[in-house]
Amino acid sequence: MFDTLSDRLAATFKNLRGKGRLSEADIDATAREIRIALLEADVALPVVRAFIKQVKERAMGAEVSRALNPAQTVIKIVNEELIGILGGETRRLRFAKTAPTVIMLAGLQGAGKTTLAGKLGHWLKGQGHAPLLVACDLQRPNAVNQLGVVAERAAVGFYGPQPGNGVGDPVQVAKDSIEYARTKQYDIVIVDTAGRLGIDAEMMQQAADIRDAVSPDEILFVVDAMIGQDAVNTAEAFRDGVGFDGVVLSKLDGDARGGAALSVAHVTGKQIMFASNGEKLDDFDAFHPDRMASRILGMGDMLSLIEKAEQTFSQDEAEKMAAKLAKGPKEFTLDDFLSQMEQVRKMGSISKLLGMLPGMGQIKDQINNLDERDVDRTAAIIKSMTPGERQDPTIINGSRRARIAKGSGVDVSAVKNLVERFFEARKMMSRMAQGGGMPGMPGIPGMGGGPGKKKKQVKQAKGKRQSGNPMKRKAEEQAAAARREQAQAANPLGLPPGGQDAQNFELPDEFKKFMG
């Protein structure tokens, strides 16, 4: 959604790099480009004005003029101001002192409230809570059934005593749900309210009545990130008519200009708390302004990537895999490779994961063109192998490759390429596990391959220099040979000379063990 904004900002900052000093004209030109980028991204005009004013004031000050790298300092200022527009610090849910905690969802029809109720319930269940979804949208056709299906998919509780489709009192349903939650030991109640295609008095009154009936601990306004400037107008109307505590952005995976969504927090004074960026239940997470600003500026979002990995990968399994790799490359088999690949797949879309890495904005076209089915094809190839072939891929010859290709529905060349890539990956992973670092990356601390990893080469002692005179050299060689013969005659076993040293002489431990 923010690709266009990211591209424009990246191009603007590229012009700044390499300049040892920034003039007032440079700062004005940069501010003008940032203003155009924000307006093209559909950010609200008052927000753009406030943002540019802050950036220019800070960029003109001593903060930039005294900096060793003025361009990087300007980027830092833009990043900090962008975080401010997005709400500053991450806002967490407030929980009631005595259960249940009541969360009310409000917003226009089509904003995605019902689906989001299921995602929020699923997310809270993962945090160790027991959520209950309450169907108070009794106007929209099949809204009650839809919420029931979503609750079943999310494996959370559901309360929908009224059939809906225009039948039933939503305020009474909301009241009864609190007692139902206490009886059934649900600690969180998520109330899904009705919406309209536009703001009207009836919808506002119903939402206000439900609010007064259940006294929610949190009222979350769900805004469709794709509806443009109307998102700001709707948010202001709900803030004045019903009131809300936080904002939830839905449909962040769309391709519309998402600047209006960025404006909501600044215009309403209420922070964005959650963001939904897909159709699956897992495509939902807490909103972090600093991470979103970092992604917009093309700096990636490593913290979110690490959190996803921690949620997916077991610590015990990771330690076992590390220990196996440390023993040697041959310990890592295709079964392990398949297991790791399936774990990565659980984290979500490969293209989304790659998009969280810093610098990946430069190759986003290639990332967007990735075929997610390649992972499934690779899994099919491995599953078409025998247990013996997975344990030792070196036994896979021409006839075996043909059988595997036939079983997995791919070309023989695909099987060959997979095995070759596996061997290369195994070597690299084993080397990293043993502290050898990444190949071709010398000198990087903690990555191996640097000067600190090289073994010290012991200098060989220089022998006595030989004379350049042939006659003299021959005499020296004869004298050395005579001394060796004399020493060998006196001590044929090569033991130390007699006396005290000979009495104290002991065989090495290895010889002692060998001799018993």
DRENROTI-424709 format. One line per field, with one value per residue (C-alpha): x, y, z. Coordinates in steps of 0.5 Angstrom, whole numbers. Last residue first. Example, Ala and Ser with C-alpha at 12.3 -4.5 7.8 and 13.67 -1.06 7.14 Angstrom:
REM residues 2
c1: c(27 | 25)
c2: c(-2 | -9)
c3: c(14 | 16)
//
This chain:
REM residues 516
c1: c(98 | 103 | 98 | 96 | 103 | 105 | 99 | 101 | 108 | 114 | 118 | 125 | 127 | 133 | 135 | 135 | 140 | 145 | 145 | 143 | 136 | 133 | 134 | 134 | 141 | 144 | 152 | 152 | 147 | 150 | 157 | 153 | 150 | 156 | 160 | 154 | 155 | 162 | 161 | 156 | 161 | 166 | 162 | 160 | 167 | 169 | 162 | 163 | 156 | 156 | 150 | 146 | 144 | 137 | 131 | 126 | 119 | 114 | 108 | 102 | 97 | 90 | 85 | 79 | 81 | 82 | 75 | 72 | 67 | 60 | 61 | 65 | 65 | 72 | 71 | 64 | 65 | 63 | 58 | 61 | 66 | 63 | 61 | 54 | 56 | 60 | 54 | 49 | 54 | 55 | 48 | 46 | 51 | 49 | 41 | 42 | 45 | 40 | 34 | 38 | 38 | 31 | 29 | 33 | 29 | 23 | 17 | 11 | 13 | 13 | 15 | 21 | 23 | 23 | 27 | 32 | 33 | 34 | 40 | 43 | 41 | 46 | 49 | 42 | 44 | 38 | 33 | 35 | 34 | 27 | 25 | 24 | 17 | 17 | 23 | 20 | 13 | 16 | 20 | 14 | 10 | 16 | 16 | 8 | 10 | 12 | 16 | 14 | 13 | 20 | 23 | 19 | 21 | 28 | 30 | 25 | 29 | 34 | 32 | 29 | 21 | 19 | 23 | 17 | 12 | 14 | 15 | 8 | 7 | 11 | 8 | 12 | 18 | 16 | 15 | 22 | 25 | 22 | 23 | 31 | 31 | 28 | 33 | 38 | 43 | 48 | 52 | 54 | 58 | 57 | 55 | 49 | 46 | 47 | 44 | 38 | 37 | 37 | 32 | 28 | 28 | 27 | 21 | 20 | 13 | 12 | 20 | 20 | 14 | 17 | 24 | 20 | 17 | 23 | 27 | 22 | 25 | 29 | 25 | 23 | 16 | 18 | 22 | 16 | 11 | 16 | 17 | 9 | 8 | 1 | -1 | -2 | -6 | -5 | -6 | -13 | -12 | -15 | -9 | -6 | -10 | -7 | -8 | -7 | -7 | -7 | -13 | -11 | -17 | -13 | -6 | -8 | -13 | -7 | -3 | -10 | -11 | -4 | -6 | -6 | -9 | -6 | -9 | -5 | -7 | -14 | -16 | -13 | -16 | -16 | -16 | -20 | -27 | -33 | -40 | -42 | -35 | -30 | -35 | -36 | -28 | -26 | -31 | -28 | -21 | -23 | -27 | -20 | -18 | -23 | -17 | -15 | -22 | -23 | -25 | -26 | -24 | -28 | -24 | -26 | -33 | -39 | -44 | -51 | -48 | -44 | -49 | -54 | -48 | -47 | -55 | -55 | -50 | -53 | -59 | -56 | -53 | -46 | -45 | -46 | -48 | -45 | -48 | -44 | -39 | -38 | -31 | -32 | -26 | -25 | -29 | -31 | -38 | -42 | -38 | -39 | -46 | -47 | -43 | -47 | -54 | -52 | -50 | -56 | -61 | -57 | -58 | -65 | -68 | -70 | -67 | -63 | -61 | -62 | -62 | -58 | -51 | -46 | -39 | -33 | -26 | -23 | -21 | -25 | -31 | -31 | -31 | -37 | -41 | -39 | -42 | -48 | -50 | -48 | -53 | -56 | -54 | -59 | -57 | -50 | -50 | -46 | -42 | -35 | -32 | -25 | -21 | -14 | -7 | -4 | -5 | -13 | -12 | -10 | -15 | -20 | -17 | -17 | -25 | -27 | -23 | -27 | -34 | -31 | -28 | -30 | -36 | -41 | -38 | -34 | -35 | -32 | -33 | -28 | -31 | -26 | -29 | -26 | -25 | -19 | -21 | -16 | -13 | -10 | -3 | -1 | 6 | 9 | 9 | 2 | 3 | 5 | 10 | 13 | 14 | 17 | 22 | 24 | 24 | 29 | 33 | 33 | 35 | 41 | 43 | 44 | 48 | 53 | 58 | 52 | 54 | 49 | 44 | 42 | 44 | 38 | 35 | 33 | 29 | 25 | 24 | 22 | 17 | 14 | 13 | 10 | 5 | 3 | 2 | -2 | -7 | -7 | -9 | -4 | -7 | 0 | 1 | 0 | 6 | 10 | 9 | 11 | 17 | 19 | 18 | 22 | 28 | 28 | 27 | 33 | 38 | 36 | 38 | 45 | 47 | 54 | 58 | 53 | 54 | 47 | 42 | 39 | 38 | 34 | 29 | 29 | 28 | 22 | 19 | 19 | 17 | 11 | 9 | 10 | 6 | 0)
c2: c(-102 | -101 | -97 | -93 | -91 | -90 | -85 | -82 | -80 | -84 | -82 | -79 | -77 | -82 | -80 | -73 | -74 | -78 | -80 | -77 | -76 | -82 | -82 | -90 | -91 | -86 | -86 | -89 | -84 | -78 | -80 | -81 | -74 | -71 | -74 | -72 | -65 | -65 | -67 | -62 | -56 | -59 | -59 | -52 | -50 | -53 | -50 | -43 | -40 | -42 | -45 | -40 | -44 | -46 | -40 | -42 | -43 | -38 | -41 | -38 | -36 | -39 | -34 | -33 | -26 | -23 | -24 | -30 | -31 | -27 | -25 | -19 | -18 | -18 | -23 | -24 | -29 | -35 | -33 | -35 | -40 | -41 | -48 | -47 | -42 | -47 | -52 | -47 | -46 | -53 | -55 | -50 | -52 | -59 | -57 | -53 | -59 | -64 | -58 | -57 | -65 | -66 | -60 | -62 | -69 | -65 | -64 | -68 | -70 | -78 | -77 | -73 | -78 | -84 | -80 | -78 | -85 | -87 | -82 | -83 | -81 | -84 | -78 | -75 | -79 | -79 | -76 | -82 | -87 | -85 | -86 | -79 | -77 | -73 | -69 | -67 | -65 | -60 | -57 | -56 | -53 | -48 | -46 | -45 | -38 | -36 | -29 | -24 | -19 | -20 | -19 | -12 | -11 | -11 | -4 | -4 | -10 | -6 | -8 | -14 | -14 | -15 | -21 | -24 | -21 | -24 | -31 | -31 | -33 | -35 | -42 | -43 | -42 | -48 | -52 | -50 | -52 | -59 | -60 | -59 | -63 | -69 | -67 | -69 | -65 | -69 | -70 | -62 | -63 | -64 | -56 | -57 | -63 | -58 | -52 | -57 | -59 | -52 | -49 | -55 | -53 | -46 | -48 | -44 | -40 | -35 | -33 | -33 | -28 | -24 | -24 | -21 | -16 | -13 | -14 | -9 | -6 | 1 | 2 | 9 | 6 | 0 | 4 | 9 | 2 | 0 | 6 | 7 | 0 | -3 | -10 | -15 | -19 | -23 | -29 | -30 | -30 | -25 | -20 | -14 | -12 | -7 | -6 | 0 | 6 | 12 | 17 | 25 | 25 | 28 | 26 | 18 | 18 | 21 | 15 | 12 | 17 | 16 | 9 | 10 | 4 | -3 | -7 | -11 | -6 | -8 | -6 | -1 | -1 | 6 | 7 | 10 | 12 | 17 | 16 | 22 | 27 | 21 | 17 | 24 | 25 | 18 | 18 | 25 | 22 | 15 | 20 | 22 | 15 | 9 | 4 | 4 | 1 | 4 | 0 | 5 | 1 | 2 | 0 | -2 | -2 | 1 | -5 | -1 | 6 | 4 | -1 | 6 | 10 | 5 | 5 | 13 | 13 | 8 | 12 | 19 | 17 | 16 | 12 | 5 | 3 | -1 | -5 | -7 | -13 | -14 | -17 | -20 | -22 | -26 | -32 | -36 | -39 | -35 | -29 | -29 | -30 | -24 | -20 | -22 | -21 | -13 | -14 | -18 | -13 | -7 | -11 | -12 | -17 | -18 | -14 | -20 | -22 | -29 | -27 | -31 | -30 | -31 | -34 | -37 | -38 | -43 | -37 | -41 | -42 | -35 | -33 | -38 | -35 | -28 | -30 | -33 | -27 | -22 | -26 | -20 | -14 | -11 | -15 | -13 | -14 | -21 | -22 | -26 | -29 | -29 | -33 | -30 | -33 | -28 | -33 | -33 | -25 | -26 | -31 | -26 | -20 | -24 | -26 | -19 | -17 | -21 | -18 | -11 | -11 | -4 | -6 | -3 | 3 | 3 | 1 | -5 | -5 | -9 | -11 | -14 | -19 | -20 | -15 | -10 | -9 | -9 | -4 | -5 | -3 | 3 | 3 | 10 | 16 | 16 | 15 | 23 | 22 | 16 | 20 | 26 | 21 | 18 | 25 | 27 | 21 | 22 | 29 | 27 | 22 | 27 | 32 | 27 | 30 | 34 | 41 | 44 | 38 | 39 | 46 | 48 | 49 | 41 | 42 | 47 | 44 | 38 | 41 | 45 | 39 | 35 | 40 | 42 | 35 | 33 | 39 | 37 | 30 | 24 | 22 | 18 | 24 | 29 | 25 | 25 | 32 | 35 | 30 | 33 | 40 | 39 | 36 | 42 | 47 | 43 | 43 | 51 | 52 | 49 | 42 | 40 | 34 | 32 | 25 | 23 | 28 | 26 | 19 | 22 | 24 | 18 | 14 | 18 | 18 | 10 | 9 | 13 | 9 | 3 | 5 | 0)
c3: c(58 | 52 | 48 | 54 | 56 | 49 | 48 | 55 | 52 | 55 | 61 | 62 | 69 | 69 | 62 | 64 | 71 | 67 | 60 | 53 | 51 | 47 | 40 | 40 | 37 | 42 | 42 | 35 | 33 | 35 | 32 | 25 | 26 | 27 | 21 | 17 | 19 | 18 | 11 | 9 | 12 | 7 | 1 | 3 | 3 | -4 | -7 | -4 | -3 | 4 | 7 | 11 | 18 | 18 | 18 | 24 | 20 | 22 | 25 | 22 | 26 | 25 | 22 | 25 | 28 | 21 | 19 | 16 | 22 | 22 | 29 | 27 | 20 | 17 | 11 | 8 | 2 | 6 | 12 | 19 | 21 | 28 | 28 | 26 | 21 | 17 | 18 | 15 | 9 | 8 | 8 | 3 | -2 | -1 | -1 | -8 | -11 | -9 | -11 | -18 | -19 | -18 | -22 | -28 | -28 | -29 | -24 | -23 | -16 | -17 | -24 | -22 | -16 | -21 | -26 | -20 | -18 | -25 | -25 | -19 | -12 | -7 | -5 | -2 | 4 | 10 | 5 | 0 | 5 | 7 | 0 | -4 | -7 | 0 | -2 | -9 | -6 | -1 | -7 | -11 | -5 | -4 | -11 | -10 | -7 | -14 | -13 | -17 | -11 | -9 | -16 | -16 | -9 | -11 | -8 | -3 | 0 | 3 | 10 | 11 | 12 | 5 | 5 | 10 | 6 | 0 | 3 | 6 | 13 | 19 | 18 | 11 | 15 | 19 | 13 | 10 | 17 | 17 | 9 | 11 | 17 | 13 | 7 | 12 | 17 | 20 | 14 | 15 | 21 | 29 | 29 | 25 | 29 | 35 | 32 | 30 | 37 | 39 | 34 | 36 | 44 | 42 | 38 | 32 | 30 | 35 | 36 | 28 | 28 | 33 | 30 | 23 | 27 | 30 | 23 | 20 | 14 | 13 | 6 | 9 | 9 | 13 | 18 | 19 | 20 | 25 | 29 | 29 | 32 | 31 | 34 | 29 | 24 | 18 | 23 | 21 | 14 | 9 | 9 | 13 | 19 | 23 | 31 | 36 | 31 | 36 | 38 | 37 | 31 | 26 | 28 | 29 | 22 | 18 | 16 | 14 | 9 | 6 | 4 | -3 | -6 | -7 | -1 | 4 | 9 | 9 | 16 | 20 | 28 | 31 | 39 | 44 | 41 | 42 | 40 | 36 | 36 | 35 | 30 | 26 | 26 | 24 | 18 | 16 | 16 | 13 | 7 | 5 | 2 | 2 | 2 | 9 | 12 | 19 | 25 | 31 | 37 | 44 | 50 | 57 | 54 | 59 | 57 | 56 | 55 | 49 | 46 | 46 | 43 | 38 | 36 | 36 | 31 | 27 | 27 | 26 | 19 | 17 | 11 | 8 | 15 | 21 | 26 | 32 | 34 | 41 | 43 | 50 | 54 | 60 | 58 | 64 | 62 | 67 | 67 | 59 | 59 | 64 | 60 | 53 | 56 | 56 | 49 | 46 | 50 | 46 | 39 | 40 | 35 | 28 | 22 | 19 | 26 | 28 | 36 | 41 | 38 | 43 | 40 | 44 | 40 | 36 | 30 | 25 | 29 | 31 | 24 | 22 | 28 | 26 | 19 | 21 | 25 | 19 | 15 | 12 | 15 | 21 | 27 | 28 | 35 | 35 | 41 | 40 | 47 | 48 | 53 | 54 | 53 | 48 | 43 | 45 | 44 | 37 | 35 | 38 | 34 | 28 | 29 | 31 | 25 | 20 | 23 | 23 | 16 | 14 | 9 | 14 | 17 | 24 | 31 | 35 | 42 | 47 | 54 | 59 | 63 | 68 | 74 | 73 | 66 | 61 | 57 | 50 | 48 | 45 | 41 | 42 | 37 | 34 | 26 | 25 | 31 | 28 | 21 | 25 | 28 | 21 | 17 | 23 | 22 | 14 | 15 | 20 | 15 | 9 | 14 | 16 | 20 | 24 | 26 | 21 | 22 | 29 | 29 | 26 | 19 | 19 | 25 | 23 | 16 | 19 | 23 | 18 | 13 | 18 | 20 | 13 | 11 | 17 | 15 | 8 | 9 | 7 | 0 | -2 | -8 | -2 | 2 | -4 | -6 | 1 | 1 | -5 | -3 | 4 | 0 | -5 | 1 | 5 | -1 | -2 | 5 | 4 | 6 | 7 | 6 | 0 | -2 | 0 | -1 | -8 | -6 | 0 | -5 | -9 | -3 | -1 | -8 | -8 | 0 | -2 | -8 | -4 | 2 | 0)
//
